[in-house]
Amino acid sequence: MSKCPYHDPFAEKREKGPVLETEFDGDPVAMILGLKDVRKAARDWSTFSSEAPFRVPIPREEHLRSVRQFPIESDPPEHSEYRKIVEPAFNRPNELEYQLRMRSLIQEMITEVISLGSIEAISDFALPLQSRALTLLLGVPESEADVWIKWGVHVLRDRDGPTKGREMENYCMKAFEKCSSWEENNFFSLLNEATFHGRFLTDEEKLGFANLAFAGGRDTVINTVCLILAHLAHHPDDLERLRKEPELVNCAGEEFVRFATPLTHIGRKCPVDTEVHGVKVKADKLISLCWASANFDDTVFDKPTEIRLDRKPNPHVAFGNGAHTCLGAPHARLIIRTLLTQLTELVSSITYLSGQPKIEKTADYERVNSFESLQLRVNGL
Amino acid sequence: MAKLTFVTESGEEITENDATGNLMEIARQNDVDGIIGACGGVCSCATCHVRVKPEWMERVGRPGEDEQDLLELEDRADERSRLSCQIEMTEELDGLVVEVTPL
């Protein structure tokens, strides 16, 4: 993967200037490229606002969902209040019992793919792993993952996104009704009981939280897991190193997340006419925080196109930065760290058989973002 | 036995009387508000930022190069700033007080 010629399509653009003037959905978008500038803009919510329903993701998503996503499509102070509602659920990965359940799940899944011989890494491993792990986070029966797996890698952005988007919303509305029979304090019951400014959440708000929980951490986790497997297949020395130096797992996890940067960028709206590093952005138009460019900024990262398991410091922004830093990051980090540890305990090597890169094609860049398909053989110890 | 006190942004004081390990881990074990330690102590996230009381700065020491590089990205960091994951508790630091200041 690290030999891929497309992993940093923004290198030349960063040399030309701090902003790439591009377009999405027929509108101009000023894409901020450098790490320091991206971090600064991510924290300046009054200039670069998230009060932009359906437009924080780029391209925009009106046709893919009926509700505004919470808490991501809101600004402080409301954002902070909305975020607090779901923080207890998203911080559960910090609990030991949760970590042990994750270990059992990943152990079981790796053992299974070893027994299968050759696998298609997305459908046989990464997608079911992501869905089954999400049942832990949301506190629902593991059998619910069978429904979610059918939605595919990206609920909203695959070919039949609008249909699946509706299916997902219908599923969530039913989940809010039947969640009282699931484990205590599950994600859906938490939202049923939550209050905001002294009132219960509306159905639209609850659905907006659920929509983000399903759409936000899905292809991102799958892409990162696939990148890790492909990298360790191409670099058996890195698997050996992790086996010999297990203390590197946290560091390596951050580096894989930096290199993968599975969410290329995110949008912010300028409430008024704004100048962004010399580029004029009209009121109501978007800028983009380009995480994928920032994470390869060679003024911050030495040889950024190399995966270095011991990279330190590693101030990447793959989980975003500022008030909107990814709510699911503790869960994603736990998946990645547990995966790395369990691979070293159960797997001797991974054989790369074939793969088709997933390419994001836009008006001004093409970015490889993991795989459309990836065939591997996972060899047991 | 080394004593360590965290003072949170709201002014709450949380003291661990038998502090061992690095300060971020101790803070997490004691549910200190404002210390997250998201990256697990590998100088990636800066979510375990503290300010060291002036009288303790010499004994605690300056940030290492990696830590300093990360702190330089943070507008609110100053000369008393440290990442608590990079400070190892020792008997010499018995009585240490740090202020929790999320960046």
Interface residues (C-beta under 8 A of the other chain):
Chain A: L35 K36 R39 K40 N94 N250 C251 G253 E254 V300 K312 P313 N314 P315 H316 F319 A329 P330 R333 R337
Chain B: R28 A38 C39 G40 G41 V42 C43 S44 C45 A46 D66 E67 D69 L70 L73 D75
